[in-house]
Amino acid sequence: MDWFFNFPDMSRSDLREFKKTVDFAFTDFSRTYGQGIEEFFEPLLMFLVWFEKLFINTPWPIIIFSILLLAWIGSRSILIVVGTFLSFMLIGYFGMWEDTMSTLAIILVATFLCIAIGIPLGIAMARSNKVQAAIVPVLDVMQTIPSFVYLIPVVMLLGIGKVPGLIAVCIYAIPPIVRLTNLGIRLVDKDVLEAADSFGANYWQKLFGVQMPLALPTIFAGVNQTIMMALAMVVIASMIGVKGLGLPVLRAISNQYLALGLMNGLAIVILAIIFDRVTQKFGLRMQKYRNEGKD
Amino acid sequence: MNSKDILIKVNELYKIFGDGDKNALDLVKNGMGKDELLEKSNCVLGLNNINLNVKRGKIQVVMGLSGSGKSTLIRHLNRLIEPTSGKILFNNTNILDLNPKELIQFRQNNMSMVFQKFALFPHKTVLQNVGYGLAIQNISKDEWHDKAKKWIKRVGLDGYETYYPGQLSGGMQQRVGLARALATDAEILLMDEAFSALDPLIRSEMQNILLDLQNELHKTIIFITHDLDEALKIGDRIAILRDGSMVQDSDPQEIIMSPADEYVSDFIKDINRARVIQAKSIMTPTNSKSSGATVKEDMVLEDILQIMSEAPTKPVTIENSKGKITGKIEMVNLVEGMKRPKSLGTNITG
């Protein structure tokens, strides 16, 4: 009855062998291809560095003015613009300007990458049930696997630095935009699509003329979520060498600096709130036609 | 009937929804009905051996209760639904043989559709909606704007070009739907319960707009409805579907005077016969003049009664549209024509 009380697991030596094999295989892989993969990401790294420098080196009044302008274009709300202005003044006054700029730069690049990859992926999923069935489990894994776990292979492959950090952020932040693009397109009214069909629209005309515009509010909710999740990854990304607001937080955790941790943490929250409000307002304005009904 | 008059010819069309189509098709061809098929092979019989000839420039009504397959049938004509077997000929080309490119061409140029729930594009303005069929043909913006504006005006929505569908009432939305379908100048208009979602007054108004337009445009219209009054008002010919099979396809007068079976009888049971039946359906054929007034052969009994009531004993003379005498009607015929045939039962109790 031994098997009944003790799980019949594999022997310790077998287990050790198994882990060793996996580790060696991956080490071999990263030795052979690591260089190539790193070179592949070289342009991205250059761009990231340039983009971050651009944010840091541009005089702060110009940055603030541009941000306020964008906030106004996005939201058309005086309240949000004033709030944004005060927030950034406060961040700068407490000496977090440069870190905030670094974080802003990586978040923007990460969001852009997620959109560029995520929306086409979502479209492919909406077009075919098979593609959907293949991608959904991958997204599930990406969303539930602890981020520290995929940091290991990323760091083994690419070492420590901005690019592995960016990749980690993207892995964490891309699922919502993919899911919501897929959902948004699938939720488009079948009657309306039938009408487009009956007038002889082809696949692309339906996609860009009917499905995407009608799915846009949903897709935009995905963009919003992606930005939020990218911000949430800032601290973890700083563990593998991404500069920005995450680094001081990390330092504060290991040294128990309460004030430092709080300040930088709150700066991340402020960024998140501004991004959220502006993108949400923008999303609402895009579906104005829905709210203008007479009844 | 001249075969040149026929624009669309539907030939032995079958549609079976569900898996295992091939086997199910044989079962249906050997006479299995809808319920039995569902039980035996878990397939739903959509259309069962449909044959239909639609005449050029006429309004062909297809009628039936919900679930009878009428919406399925109309969607076969532009292949929004693919049949299980059969042929649909348009000017002698089988629509079912078109490849995807040709099908898109065909839909753009030859057929357009009006939907029960309007199916307008909510993110496009009235102008963009009406011009949609043209815009996707890569016609220049100026050109489709002009055409779309013309049709918006024609359906009485002048000034609403920049509105979104959500800002319009149901009746106005369906005018947009109608204008959108007319704007492509397609020869064939498919109307899938186009007016069923509208309230009675607006519906009647839309029917008049359609008849008005038809007088001028002479489109070939396939009109789906479940409403007999509507069918009688606008149909040049009425086909009745039941459980995916065609039970009768005839002249509207014939439907009322000689219903093919109980199902059709049930349909016509509650109509106001005096307002629908025309003189030619009940007259006694003769070519000599009678003593009473002279009326046209498409006058309805109610109006003839009005005329006869002044001189009840004098039979009226019936003449055709060219003024030739074709028959006479006496008061007895009139009463006989208005009363419900015994086979249709009676509503009078006590």
Boltz contact constraints between the chains, C-beta under 6 A:
constraints:
  - contact:
      token1: [A, 191]
      token2: [B, 117]
      max_distance: 6.0
  - contact:
      token1: [A, 191]
      token2: [B, 119]
      max_distance: 6.0
  - contact:
      token1: [A, 192]
      token2: [B, 119]
      max_distance: 6.0
  - contact:
      token1: [A, 194]
      token2: [B, 80]
      max_distance: 6.0
  - contact:
      token1: [A, 195]
      token2: [B, 119]
      max_distance: 6.0
  - contact:
      token1: [A, 197]
      token2: [B, 80]
      max_distance: 6.0
  - contact:
      token1: [A, 198]
      token2: [B, 78]
      max_distance: 6.0
  - contact:
      token1: [A, 198]
      token2: [B, 113]
      max_distance: 6.0
  - contact:
      token1: [A, 199]
      token2: [B, 133]
      max_distance: 6.0
  - contact:
      token1: [A, 200]
      token2: [B, 104]
      max_distance: 6.0
  - contact:
      token1: [A, 200]
      token2: [B, 107]
      max_distance: 6.0
  - contact:
      token1: [A, 200]
      token2: [B, 108]
      max_distance: 6.0
  - contact:
      token1: [A, 201]
      token2: [B, 136]
      max_distance: 6.0
  - contact:
      token1: [A, 202]
      token2: [B, 104]
      max_distance: 6.0
  - contact:
      token1: [A, 205]
      token2: [B, 136]
      max_distance: 6.0
  - contact:
      token1: [A, 213]
      token2: [B, 123]
      max_distance: 6.0
  - contact:
      token1: [A, 214]
      token2: [B, 123]
      max_distance: 6.0
  - contact:
      token1: [A, 289]
      token2: [B, 123]
      max_distance: 6.0
  - contact:
      token1: [A, 289]
      token2: [B, 164]
      max_distance: 6.0
  - contact:
      token1: [A, 289]
      token2: [B, 166]
      max_distance: 6.0
  - contact:
      token1: [A, 292]
      token2: [B, 167]
      max_distance: 6.0
  - contact:
      token1: [A, 293]
      token2: [B, 166]
      max_distance: 6.0
  - contact:
      token1: [A, 294]
      token2: [B, 167]
      max_distance: 6.0
